Amino acid sequence: MFETLKKATLDKIFVLMAEYAADPRDGKIDLGVGVYKDPGNNTPIMSAVKKAEQRILDTAKTKTYKGVVGNKEFSSAIVDLALGGVVDKSRIRTVNGAGGTGALMILLQVLGRARPGGRIFISEPTWPNHIPLAENAGLEVNYYPYFNTTTRGVDFDAMLKVLDDLTSDDIVLLHGCCHNPTGANLTNAQWDKVVESLKRTGAFPLVDLAYLGFGDGLEADAYGVRKVASSLPESLIAFSASKNFGLYRERAGVAIAIAKDSETADVVSSQMQNIIRGTISQTPDHGAEVVRVILEDKELRAEWEAELTEMRERMKRLRVKLADAIRQRSNSKDFDFIAEHSGMFSLLGLPEDVVTKLKLDDAIYMINDSRINVAGIPEDRVGELADKLLAAVR
Ligand SMILES: Cc1ncc(COP(=O)(O)O)c(C=O)c1O
C-alpha cells in the first residue's frame, strides 16, 4: 500500500522547534515558535482560563455530543467580541472550528464549493498554512504584494493595485490584525481603502482573525474586520481563540459567515455543517466552553482582559527595548520598525545565511524568513541580543 507514497514535507517550524529543543547550549534564545511567552519563557495557562476550567469541572454533567454547529453560546460571544454588533445577526451563521485553522478549513471549503477552482489572493508573505488550506479546498492560490522589504512596512500601493484589478469571482484573504509573519499592519485609513476596492470590484473577503487583542487592544484590532463586515454584503471570518485565550492545544475557533440575507445565510450554514460532518463530524468543545464561561461572566471576563492587556503591553515593551538597544548601538534607525510593528511577530528582513549563522554561532533561533516572535525576547538580555543581531548583519 504505502509504496506509492512519497515523504511529505513538514512545516519548517516543527523542524526548528526540534532543533531548538535538542540544542544543549545554555542561554539559547527561541524567537521561532509562534506562541506567547511570559518572562519565565513559559506559555502559561491564563488565570481566567484556569478558573473557568475549574468551574466546568465542578458543574459539567455530560460529555455527550454538542451537535454539528458546536457550542452556540461560544460562537455568539465571539461574534459579539469580534464584530461588536455592526452586522444584523439575521445575516450571520456560525459553526465552531477546530482552532482558527479548523475555522479556515471550513470557510475555504465553502468557498471551494462556491467557486470550484476559483482564484484566492493571499498576502505575500503570509502564514504558510494558508496555502495548503486553500489548495486543499480546490482554490487556485495567487498573491498580492504586502511587505516592503526596504521600509519593512506595508507596501500599500502595490497591494491596492492588485486588489483593484480583481473580479467578483475572486477571493481575498486578509489578516484581520497582527499580520503573520511581518508584523506590519494596515492603518484604519488603509482598511477603508481596501474595503472601497472590494466594493468596487466585488471580490470576496475572507478575514483571518487569529490575534485579536494582541496588537493595540480588542477594539482597535477589530477595526478592519468590522469595516469589512459592516460595509460589504457578504464576508467570511475565521476566529482563533488559541492566542488571545492561550488555548492552543484545545483547538477553539469559530467560522463566521455573513450573507446578504437570512435565507442565503441558511444555505451557507448548511454547507458549513455538511463540511464538518464529512470531515471531523463534531468539533472539540473544551476550549470553546472555557471561552464561553469567561466571556459570559463579568468578573472572569475582566480578569481575562487584564491578562490579555498585560501580554500585549509586554510585547510592545519588548519591541521598544530591542529597537532602542539596536539604535543606540548602531546609531541608525534601521531597526526602528520593530517598535512600529504590532502583534507577536516582526519580519526582520535578514538573508537566510544570517539567520543560519545566528542559530549556529549564537543559539538564536528564528524562522528561516527571519520572522521573530517578540514574546520570546529575553527582557534581561536585550542588549546582548542587539549586539548579536548587529554583529551578524555586519
Ligand atoms: C495567521 C494565522 N491564522 C490562523 C492561525 C491558526 O491558529 P490555530 O489553528 O492554532 O487556532 C495562526 C496560528 O499560528 C495564524 O498565525
The ligand as an SDF file (V2000), in Angstrom:
LIG
                    3D

 16 16  0  0  0  0  0  0  0  0999 V2000
   -2.3200   33.9570   10.7180 C   0  0  0  0  0  0  0  0  0  0  0  0
   -2.7990   32.7680   11.4550 C   0  0  0  0  0  0  0  0  0  0  0  0
   -4.0090   32.2810   11.1850 N   0  0  0  0  0  0  0  0  0  0  0  0
   -4.5140   31.2160   11.8140 C   0  0  0  0  0  0  0  0  0  0  0  0
   -3.7770   30.5600   12.7750 C   0  0  0  0  0  0  0  0  0  0  0  0
   -4.4390   29.3720   13.3990 C   0  0  0  0  0  0  0  0  0  0  0  0
   -4.2180   29.1130   14.7030 O   0  0  0  0  0  0  0  0  0  0  0  0
   -4.8950   27.9020   15.4650 P   0  0  0  0  0  0  0  0  0  0  0  0
   -5.3450   26.9030   14.4760 O   0  0  0  0  0  0  0  0  0  0  0  0
   -3.8420   27.3730   16.3470 O   0  0  0  0  0  0  0  0  0  0  0  0
   -6.0500   28.4890   16.2080 O   0  0  0  0  0  0  0  0  0  0  0  0
   -2.4930   31.0120   13.0850 C   0  0  0  0  0  0  0  0  0  0  0  0
   -1.6560   30.3120   14.0650 C   0  0  0  0  0  0  0  0  0  0  0  0
   -0.4770   30.4100   14.1400 O   0  0  0  0  0  0  0  0  0  0  0  0
   -2.0020   32.1430   12.4060 C   0  0  0  0  0  0  0  0  0  0  0  0
   -0.7920   32.6470   12.6690 O   0  0  0  0  0  0  0  0  0  0  0  0
  1  2  1  0
  2  3  1  0
  2 15  2  0
  3  4  2  0
  4  5  1  0
  5  6  1  0
  5 12  2  0
  6  7  1  0
  7  8  1  0
  8  9  2  0
  8 10  1  0
  8 11  1  0
 12 13  1  0
 12 15  1  0
 13 14  2  0
 15 16  1  0
M  END
$$$$
